[in-house]
Amino acid sequence: MTWINIGMNIIVIFFLLTGTFFIFSTSIGLLRFPDIYTRLHASTKAATLGVAGILIGSFLFLYAEHGIVSGKLLLGIAFMLLTAPVSGHMISRAAHNSGVKPWGDKVEDEYEKVKNLKSE
């Protein structure tokens, strides 16, 4: 085993552990946060980074150990990074339009102000 293989294994382990940490923090955020907006923040940010980290680690492992460049993994990374934040934004926008209020007393609704300015 050469130093290059050891270095690549350390990088792969780093991405896998980072992805696992973000997915674990997503599950804690979904249990602990009080309303839909903060839960969506936890699920889209951390899950996107978590799944992307695991897929990047898998891609690097396949490339280093077997010399395989997996297009499916690259597409999975790209689609995950593009679609998860957009879907989280659309779900939170639908919740806001249906009247779901954020948790807390001192919440300023900037989106409502913008909607009122556009309607005038």
C-alpha angles and dihedrals in degrees: 000000000000130000090254091058091047091050092048091049090052091051091049091049090049093054093045093049092045091051091048091050092052093048090049091050089051091058091049091047092052090053099043107037116092107218142031095260097056091041090053089050090054095045098047101039100040098035091049092051092041097052092040091051093051092046092048090050090050091048093051092047093052091047095047099042103033106015091240121147103202113207090187091061092047091050090047091053092047095047093046093051092047104040106037097062092044093050091048090051092049093048092050091047091051090049091050093048091050090055104258107157123215119248118262140046103258102051119141114209105213093168091060090052091053091048090051092049092051093049093054 
